[in-house]
């Protein structure tokens, strides 16, 4: 099997580089030929046809939706698929895909798309968002590693944020739990792999890249079933699911990451995530 691992053309994050190297290492140990390449000249459209290098499959560790679609058009099997990456890349689309399926998520209000810098924000919209209660969370639809996520504590902060971000796709959510903590769950091939609690003492966001620390926890059946169902709905081969817990111990799906980092999880949980992912890829290509 000849496998491409595609990374962003401008990659510089050490965690992203390590992710690609670890998956490549485990694929090679299983007998696959593997190449890591930047998403720069992998695909192109010429005279109505897609031109790409000859790979059997691709582990797509980027969020470039057009590149993913082009690779699929050439007949290359992607892990994850382009449609699954798209559903996770846009956080509001993730929420919509999971809505009305009895999957618990924070109450969410989408901010209507605005094209005009001088547009006045309707007071009734601000009042509706304020009904979520303060503090509340503002999220840009596109963002990684905790970027584009903000805590809004007052109505004045809400009004200021909406005015500054009205030209950017974003939404608002009810604040769940005590902040600075969540559970990261990895699902591969539709099966629960591990659960790790993340804690950040200095930020309401629990991301490891923002200072959060991980610790292994034992997941109950409800958490496992919930996360496996989320992965199935979104048709993900591999994903990291961020789960919030309220004061009563109830779970809420916060976000779903199609290329979630696993270095901290491998360290604290003692699970070879890269190997399990590589084994799934090999098995999937052989069926």
N, C-alpha and C positions, 0 to 999 in steps of 0.2 A: 504494500500500500504506500502510495506517495502522498504525503500530507503536508499541506501548507498551513503555517500558523501566521495569520495576518495581523499586524499591529499598525497603529496609527502612523502616518507619514512623518509626524513631528514628535514622535514619542520621546519623552525624557523622564517620566516618572519611574523611579527604580522598582517600585512594586509591579508596574506593568511589564517591565523588562524581565523581572524575575519570574512572573507568571508564565510568560511565553517560554522561557528557558526550562522551567520545571516540567511543563507539559511536553515539550519537545524531548527532554531527557527520558521521560517515562514512555513515550511513544517509541522511541528508538530501542529501548530495552525490550519492548514487545515485538520488535522486528520491523517496524515501519520506517520508511525513509521519510525524513522530516526536514523542512526548511522554514526558518523564520524570515519573513520579509515585510518590509514596510509597505503600507498601502499607498504606493506612489505610481508605479507603472504596471501594476498587476492586471488591470483591466482597461479596456478602451472600446469605444464604439467607432467602427469604421465601415462605411458603405452598408449600414444597416445590420451588420453582424457584430457579435461580441468576440473580441480577441483576448485570449488569456493563456497563461502557461498551463501546461498539462499536469494537473493535480487530480487525484481521486477525490479528495475531500479537503476541507478547510476549517480549522479552528479559528473562528473570527473573533479576535480580541479587540475589536474597534467598535465604534458606533456610527461609522460612515454608512448610512443606509443605502445610498446609491451604489457604492462599491459592493456591498453585500448583494444587492439585486443583480448587478452585472455578473458577479461570479455565479450566482444561481442560474442566470440566463444561459451561461456557458455550460451548464449541466453539472456543476460542482456541488456536492453535498456539503452544506454548511452546518457547523455546530457552533452556535444556534442558528436557526433559520433567519432569513432576513425579516420575515414578518414578526417573529418572536422578539428579535432585537428592537424593531420599531416599537412594538407594544411596551417594551420596558424603557426604552430611551426617553420617550415622552411620558412623564409621570402621570399626567392627566389621562392619557390613553390607557395606562395601566389600570387606573381607578375605574374607568369606564368599562374596560374588559371584564373586570371582576365584580362590577356592580350588579345588584339584583340576583345574585347567585348564593345568597345566604353566607357570604364570606364577610366577616366583620372587618370594617375599616372605619377610620375616623370620619365624622361628619365633614363633608367637603363642599365648598362653594367655588365654582369656576369663575374667574374674572373674564368678562366679555372682551373679545378682541377689539382693540382700538387702533385707529390709523392716524389720528390727528393729535399733534402735540398740544394744541390749544383746547382740546376737548375738556369739558367740565364733568367731573365724576358725579353721577346721580347720587343724591343723598340717600335714597331708598336702598341703593346697592350697599353703601357703607353700613347702613343700619342692619341690613340683612346679615352681612358678614359679622358685624359686632354681636349678633345673636348667637354666634358660636361660643361666646364667652372669652374673657381675657384671663391669662394670655392665650393667644392663638398663634398658629404657625402659618407663615407665608412661604410658598414654594414656587420657584420658577419651574416651568415644565421640563426644561433641559438643564442638567447639572449633575456633577459627580463629586464624590468624596466630601459630601456635606456642603458643597458650594451651592449658592442660590437658595438656601434655606434660612429663614429668619424668624425670630421670635418677636411678636407684636404684643406689647403690654397694655396699651391704652388706645382709645379712639383716635386721639391726635396722631399717634404713631401709625395707625391704620390709614388714616387719610393721607398722611405724608407719603407712606409707602406706595399707596395706590396711585398717587399723582406722579411719583417718580418712576413707576414701573408699568404704567398703563399701556405702553407700546411693546411690552414684553409679555409673552404668554406665561400666565401664572395662575395660581389658585390658592385658596385658604383652607386650613383644616383645624378642627378642634384639637386642642392640646390634650394628650393622653399621658397619664402617669406623672412621674415626678421630674422627668427630664434627665438627660445625661446617661440614660441607660436603655438598652433594648436587647433583643435576642437576635443573633444572626444564625440563620439556618441554611445549610447547603443541601440542595436536592440534585441528584444526578440520575438521569434516566428514569425520572419519575419516582425515585426512592430517596427517602430521608437518609442523610449521611451523618450529620452531627448537628449539635446546637451549641452555640457559644454566647454567653452573656458578655455584652460590651458595656463598660462603664467609663464615663469621662467626668472627672471631678471639677473641671474648669469650663465646661461648655454644655449647653443643653443638647447638643448633637453628640452622639456616641461614637462617631467614626474613629477608627484606629488612626487614620491619617491626621486627625485633629487632636490627638492625644489620648484617645480612648484605649483601654486595656481589656484584653479578653480573658475569660475564664470558662473552662468546660462546665457544662451543666447536663443533667440527665433530662431529656425531653419526655413529656408524658404523651399518651396516645393522641390526645386532642391536638397538641401542637404538631406532631408528626403528620396526622391526617390533614390538618388545615394546610400545611405547607406543601404537601404532596398534591393536594387538590389545586392549589394556586398554580403550581408548576404545570399541571395537566391542562388547566384552562388556557394558559398562555403558550402551551406547546413548547416548553423549554427543555432542551437536553441537559443543560447545566444552569443553575442559578443560585444566587444568594438572596434570601428573603429576610427582610428586616421586620421584626415583630415587636410591637409595643405591648405593655401590660398595664392595665388600669389599676386603680386602688383596690378593686375587688378580685384581682387576679385574672381577669378576662383578657384574651388575646385580640390584638388588632393588627391587620396587615398594614404596614407603613409604606414600604417600597419593595420593588423586586429588581434585582440587578442581574443582567444577562451575562456579565463577565466579572462577577464578584471576586475580589482578591481573597486568597486563602492562606497567605504566609502565617498570619497570626494564629489561625485555626490549626494549621499543621503543628505549630509550636506548642500550643496549650492543650490541644485535644489529642495529640499523638496519632492523628489520622493522615495517611498519605493521600491527600485529595487529588493531586496530580495523577497518581497511579490509577485511582478509581475512575477518573475522567478518561484517561487514556484507554483503560480496559473497556469502558463503555463505547468509546469511539471505534475501537477495533471490532468489537462485537456487532455494533450497528452496521458497519460496512460489510460484514460477512453474512448478513442476513438479507 
